[in-house]
Amino acid sequence: MAETDRLNKRNAIRRENERVILSAAEKVFAEAGFGGATMQLIADMAGLPKANLHYYFATKEELYRKVVERIFVIWLQAADRLDNAPDAATGIGGYIEAKMEMSRRHPFGSKVWASEVMHGAPVIQDYLETALRDWTEGRIAAIRRWIDEGQIDPIDPRHLLYMIWATTQHYADFGHQIETLNGGRPLSGRQWAEAKESVKAVILRGIGAVPARAGPA
């Protein structure tokens, strides 16, 4: 039993150290880019000796790819709302909500992804050509099914996804601009809720997927 406790404790310490390192790496990569980031900067941000970083991640590229992978996993979790929905309005609306929440909770991760892609994806091009392409084709199939069922207007699913990504990720990638226009303050919880509802309303109405209003009791 004692050996099991020790193993569980080591695993918990490892998970926590990896979480701290990845969170620090997200911030450094977002602010400095892959080229400007160093393992020393990330170690300083994480409050850990540089040797600890190399224990968990042998190279900067390995750490960077792990950061991108974590961002993509969060993307996949957001897509659960779309995949498991009973109808188009619920699915697409839920996906928009989840992507907005991703921008709220993981702004640095979103910025890392955006910066990488804007520079031609020099590190993760293979990831875009495999995991992201497969993911996108799966979501396109779901949207086409809703179009065939008459739940939404006959729009191009690919451009609908691009629009959702651009709009929801704007709140992370251009967070400084939004804060500036918000009087120099981050959006409050109420403002985030209003933003989610506004974005959902614009997109759902634009594709003819507004849920029917409940009648009088």
C-alpha positions as CSV (number, residue, x, y, z in Angstrom):
1,M,0.0,0.0,0.0
2,A,2.8,2.4,0.9
3,E,4.4,1.8,-2.5
4,T,1.1,2.5,-4.3
5,D,0.8,5.8,-2.3
6,R,4.3,6.8,-3.3
7,L,3.6,6.0,-7.0
8,N,0.3,8.0,-6.9
9,K,2.1,10.9,-5.3
10,R,4.9,10.9,-7.9
11,N,2.3,10.8,-10.7
12,A,0.4,13.7,-9.1
13,I,3.6,15.7,-8.8
14,R,4.4,14.9,-12.5
15,R,1.0,16.0,-13.7
16,E,1.1,19.2,-11.7
17,N,4.6,20.1,-13.0
18,E,3.5,19.4,-16.6
19,R,0.5,21.6,-16.1
20,V,2.6,24.4,-14.7
21,I,5.2,24.1,-17.5
22,L,2.5,24.0,-20.3
23,S,0.7,27.0,-18.9
24,A,3.9,29.0,-18.7
25,A,5.0,27.8,-22.2
26,E,1.6,28.9,-23.6
27,K,2.2,32.4,-22.3
28,V,5.8,32.7,-23.4
29,F,5.1,31.3,-26.9
30,A,2.1,33.6,-27.3
31,E,4.2,36.7,-26.3
32,A,7.6,35.8,-27.9
33,G,6.7,33.4,-30.6
34,F,8.5,30.1,-31.2
35,G,11.7,31.8,-32.4
36,G,11.8,34.3,-29.5
37,A,10.9,31.8,-26.7
38,T,13.6,30.0,-24.8
39,M,13.6,27.2,-22.3
40,Q,15.1,29.6,-19.8
41,L,12.2,32.1,-20.3
42,I,9.7,29.3,-19.8
43,A,11.4,28.0,-16.8
44,D,11.4,31.4,-15.2
45,M,7.7,31.9,-16.0
46,A,7.0,28.5,-14.5
47,G,9.1,29.1,-11.4
48,L,11.1,26.0,-12.0
49,P,14.8,25.2,-12.6
50,K,15.6,24.9,-16.3
51,A,16.7,21.3,-15.7
52,N,13.2,20.4,-14.7
53,L,11.9,21.5,-18.1
54,H,14.4,19.3,-19.9
55,Y,13.4,16.4,-17.7
56,Y,9.8,16.6,-18.9
57,F,10.4,18.0,-22.4
58,A,13.8,17.4,-24.1
59,T,13.6,20.2,-26.6
60,K,11.7,23.5,-27.2
61,E,10.0,22.0,-30.3
62,E,8.7,19.1,-28.3
63,L,7.3,21.4,-25.7
64,Y,5.8,23.7,-28.4
65,R,4.1,20.8,-30.1
66,K,2.7,19.7,-26.7
67,V,1.3,23.1,-26.2
68,V,-0.4,23.0,-29.7
69,E,-1.7,19.5,-29.0
70,R,-3.3,20.7,-25.8
71,I,-5.0,23.6,-27.6
72,F,-6.3,21.1,-30.2
73,V,-7.6,18.8,-27.5
74,I,-9.6,21.7,-26.1
75,W,-10.9,22.4,-29.6
76,L,-12.1,18.8,-29.7
77,Q,-13.8,19.1,-26.4
78,A,-15.6,22.2,-27.7
79,A,-16.8,20.2,-30.7
80,D,-18.5,17.7,-28.4
81,R,-21.3,20.2,-28.1
82,L,-21.8,20.1,-31.8
83,D,-21.4,16.3,-32.3
84,N,-23.8,15.2,-29.6
85,A,-26.5,17.8,-30.2
86,P,-30.1,16.8,-31.0
87,D,-30.5,19.5,-33.6
88,A,-28.6,22.2,-35.6
89,A,-29.5,25.2,-33.4
90,T,-28.5,23.4,-30.2
91,G,-25.3,22.0,-31.8
92,I,-24.0,25.0,-33.5
93,G,-25.1,27.3,-30.7
94,G,-23.4,25.1,-28.1
95,Y,-20.2,24.9,-30.2
96,I,-20.1,28.8,-30.4
97,E,-20.5,28.9,-26.6
98,A,-17.8,26.4,-26.0
99,K,-15.4,28.2,-28.4
100,M,-16.1,31.5,-26.7
101,E,-15.4,30.0,-23.3
102,M,-12.1,28.6,-24.7
103,S,-11.1,32.1,-25.7
104,R,-12.0,33.3,-22.2
105,R,-10.1,30.6,-20.4
106,H,-7.2,29.9,-22.8
107,P,-6.4,33.2,-24.5
108,F,-2.6,32.4,-24.7
109,G,-3.2,29.0,-26.3
110,S,-5.4,30.6,-29.0
111,K,-2.7,33.2,-29.7
112,V,-0.1,30.5,-30.1
113,W,-2.3,28.7,-32.6
114,A,-3.0,31.9,-34.5
115,S,0.6,33.0,-34.6
116,E,1.8,29.6,-35.8
117,V,-0.7,29.5,-38.6
118,M,-0.1,33.1,-39.7
119,H,3.6,32.3,-40.1
120,G,2.8,29.4,-42.4
121,A,2.7,26.7,-39.7
122,P,6.5,26.0,-39.9
123,V,6.3,23.6,-36.9
124,I,2.9,22.0,-37.0
125,Q,2.1,21.9,-40.8
126,D,1.9,18.1,-40.5
127,Y,-0.7,18.5,-37.7
128,L,-2.8,20.7,-39.9
129,E,-2.7,18.3,-42.8
130,T,-3.8,15.3,-40.7
131,A,-5.6,15.9,-37.4
132,L,-7.1,19.3,-38.2
133,R,-8.2,18.2,-41.7
134,D,-9.8,15.1,-40.5
135,W,-11.6,17.0,-37.7
136,T,-12.9,19.6,-40.1
137,E,-14.2,17.0,-42.6
138,G,-16.1,15.3,-39.8
139,R,-17.8,18.5,-38.8
140,I,-18.6,19.5,-42.4
141,A,-20.4,16.1,-42.8
142,A,-22.5,16.9,-39.7
143,I,-23.5,20.3,-41.0
144,R,-24.3,19.0,-44.4
145,R,-26.7,16.5,-42.8
146,W,-28.5,19.3,-41.0
147,I,-28.7,21.2,-44.3
148,D,-30.2,18.1,-46.0
149,E,-32.7,17.8,-43.2
150,G,-33.8,21.4,-43.7
151,Q,-32.6,22.5,-40.3
152,I,-30.4,25.3,-41.6
153,D,-30.1,27.2,-44.9
154,P,-28.0,25.7,-47.7
155,I,-24.7,27.4,-46.9
156,D,-21.1,26.2,-47.4
157,P,-20.3,24.3,-44.1
158,R,-16.6,25.1,-44.5
159,H,-17.2,28.9,-44.5
160,L,-19.5,28.6,-41.6
161,L,-16.7,26.9,-39.6
162,Y,-14.3,29.6,-40.7
163,M,-16.7,32.3,-39.5
164,I,-17.2,30.7,-36.1
165,W,-13.5,30.3,-35.6
166,A,-12.7,33.9,-36.7
167,T,-15.4,35.4,-34.5
168,T,-14.9,33.3,-31.3
169,Q,-11.1,33.4,-31.4
170,H,-11.2,37.2,-31.9
171,Y,-12.0,37.5,-28.2
172,A,-8.6,35.9,-27.4
173,D,-6.4,36.9,-30.2
174,F,-7.4,40.5,-30.1
175,G,-8.1,40.6,-26.4
176,H,-6.0,43.7,-25.9
177,Q,-8.1,45.6,-28.4
178,I,-11.3,44.5,-26.8
179,E,-10.0,45.5,-23.3
180,T,-9.0,48.9,-24.7
181,L,-12.5,49.5,-26.2
182,N,-13.9,48.3,-22.9
183,G,-12.4,51.2,-20.9
184,G,-9.1,49.4,-20.3
185,R,-10.8,46.5,-18.4
186,P,-11.2,42.8,-19.2
187,L,-14.7,41.8,-20.0
188,S,-16.7,40.9,-16.9
189,G,-18.7,37.7,-16.5
190,R,-21.8,39.5,-17.5
191,Q,-20.2,40.9,-20.6
192,W,-18.9,37.5,-21.6
193,A,-22.4,36.1,-21.3
194,E,-23.8,38.9,-23.4
195,A,-21.0,38.4,-26.0
196,K,-21.9,34.7,-26.2
197,E,-25.6,35.4,-26.8
198,S,-24.9,38.1,-29.3
199,V,-22.5,36.0,-31.4
200,K,-24.9,33.0,-31.3
201,A,-27.9,35.1,-32.3
202,V,-26.0,36.7,-35.3
203,I,-24.7,33.4,-36.6
204,L,-27.8,31.2,-36.0
205,R,-30.1,33.8,-37.5
206,G,-27.7,34.1,-40.5
207,I,-28.0,30.4,-41.3
208,G,-31.7,30.1,-40.5
209,A,-31.3,28.0,-37.4
210,V,-33.0,30.2,-34.8
211,P,-34.8,27.8,-32.3
212,A,-38.6,28.2,-32.2
213,R,-39.8,30.4,-29.4
214,A,-41.9,28.7,-26.8
215,G,-45.6,29.6,-27.0
216,P,-47.5,31.2,-24.1
217,A,-48.1,29.0,-21.1
